Amino acid sequence: MSQPAKSSKPLIKEILEEVIDEMVSKGIYWTEAASQFEKLFIIRALKETRGQVGSAAEIMGIHRNTLSKKIREHGIDRSRLKD
């Protein structure tokens, strides 16, 4: 039985491994890496939902109050993500 052809698109795990390798080699601490990942993930979800916190929270699988708190913590300006 033949195996399916591997997609030319890299797997998320492979991409993350490359990013993590680079961050570790450059001496980036865990707290900074985790904070930046979280912030970028939130921004992407908010862009996807045109700034709608409830919808973004649903996409992320978290409660909207938790997302609102994290938006404040990261200083994210939702008004810039509505377009």
MODELLER restraints for C-alpha pairs under 7 A, 6 or more apart:
rsr = mdl.restraints
at = mdl.atoms
rsr.add(forms.Gaussian(group=physical.xy_distance, feature=features.Distance(at['CA:39:A'], at['CA:74:A']), mean=6.43, stdev=0.5))
rsr.add(forms.Gaussian(group=physical.xy_distance, feature=features.Distance(at['CA:45:A'], at['CA:56:A']), mean=5.08, stdev=0.5))
rsr.add(forms.Gaussian(group=physical.xy_distance, feature=features.Distance(at['CA:45:A'], at['CA:59:A']), mean=6.86, stdev=0.5))
rsr.add(forms.Gaussian(group=physical.xy_distance, feature=features.Distance(at['CA:46:A'], at['CA:52:A']), mean=6.33, stdev=0.5))
rsr.add(forms.Gaussian(group=physical.xy_distance, feature=features.Distance(at['CA:46:A'], at['CA:53:A']), mean=6.80, stdev=0.5))
rsr.add(forms.Gaussian(group=physical.xy_distance, feature=features.Distance(at['CA:46:A'], at['CA:56:A']), mean=5.41, stdev=0.5))
rsr.add(forms.Gaussian(group=physical.xy_distance, feature=features.Distance(at['CA:46:A'], at['CA:81:A']), mean=6.54, stdev=0.5))
rsr.add(forms.Gaussian(group=physical.xy_distance, feature=features.Distance(at['CA:47:A'], at['CA:81:A']), mean=5.24, stdev=0.5))
rsr.add(forms.Gaussian(group=physical.xy_distance, feature=features.Distance(at['CA:47:A'], at['CA:82:A']), mean=6.69, stdev=0.5))
rsr.add(forms.Gaussian(group=physical.xy_distance, feature=features.Distance(at['CA:49:A'], at['CA:55:A']), mean=6.15, stdev=0.5))
rsr.add(forms.Gaussian(group=physical.xy_distance, feature=features.Distance(at['CA:49:A'], at['CA:56:A']), mean=5.88, stdev=0.5))
rsr.add(forms.Gaussian(group=physical.xy_distance, feature=features.Distance(at['CA:50:A'], at['CA:81:A']), mean=5.90, stdev=0.5))
rsr.add(forms.Gaussian(group=physical.xy_distance, feature=features.Distance(at['CA:50:A'], at['CA:82:A']), mean=4.16, stdev=0.5))
rsr.add(forms.Gaussian(group=physical.xy_distance, feature=features.Distance(at['CA:50:A'], at['CA:83:A']), mean=6.33, stdev=0.5))
rsr.add(forms.Gaussian(group=physical.xy_distance, feature=features.Distance(at['CA:51:A'], at['CA:78:A']), mean=5.43, stdev=0.5))
rsr.add(forms.Gaussian(group=physical.xy_distance, feature=features.Distance(at['CA:51:A'], at['CA:79:A']), mean=6.92, stdev=0.5))
rsr.add(forms.Gaussian(group=physical.xy_distance, feature=features.Distance(at['CA:51:A'], at['CA:81:A']), mean=5.43, stdev=0.5))
rsr.add(forms.Gaussian(group=physical.xy_distance, feature=features.Distance(at['CA:51:A'], at['CA:82:A']), mean=4.91, stdev=0.5))
rsr.add(forms.Gaussian(group=physical.xy_distance, feature=features.Distance(at['CA:53:A'], at['CA:64:A']), mean=6.25, stdev=0.5))
rsr.add(forms.Gaussian(group=physical.xy_distance, feature=features.Distance(at['CA:54:A'], at['CA:64:A']), mean=5.25, stdev=0.5))
rsr.add(forms.Gaussian(group=physical.xy_distance, feature=features.Distance(at['CA:57:A'], at['CA:63:A']), mean=5.86, stdev=0.5))
rsr.add(forms.Gaussian(group=physical.xy_distance, feature=features.Distance(at['CA:57:A'], at['CA:64:A']), mean=5.14, stdev=0.5))
rsr.add(forms.Gaussian(group=physical.xy_distance, feature=features.Distance(at['CA:57:A'], at['CA:67:A']), mean=6.06, stdev=0.5))
